[in-house]
Structures are given as structure tokens and as C-alpha cells.
Amino acid sequence: MEDELLGSGSKKNGFSQFCTRVSQWYQGLVDRTVPWQKCRWFAAVLLLLGFMARILYAQVLLHHYLWDLRSTLMLLMWKYQCWKK
């Protein structure tokens, strides 16, 4: 029974065969995922563009918020000057 599991009589040779089988399984897994690996560069560029777009959008929102804040402060100052007279 043990010889069947290990593939041969010696444990060292059995362990070597086990490692070979694991290596072959992993290589098959990598071979099946090659199309995804070819797209990694494209996916990384898309991710980078997404982050840049989000940062730009946040800057635009901040700019509009600051512009509105400036306009509000200018209006308040103008009203204060009118009340002061």
C-alpha cells in the first residue's frame, strides 16, 4: 500500500516523484492562466488610469468646493461692508 502511494520502494524516490507531480500540476496551472498573465500589463495600466482619474476628480471637486467657499466669503464680506456703512 505504501509503495503504491509513494510510487516506488524508497521514500526518497517517492518524495522526489511527489515533488515532480506537484511541479507538473503547478506548471499546468500556470499554462492555463497564461492568457491572464498576458493581460497583466494592460490591467495594471487600466488600474493606474483609474487611480489617476479618481485623483483628478477629487481635485476638481476640491477646486469647486474652494471656489464656492471663496464666493461665499466674498459675499459675506460684501454684506458686512454694506451693513457697516
Order of alpha helices (4+ residues) and beta strands (2+ residues): alpha-alpha-alpha-alpha
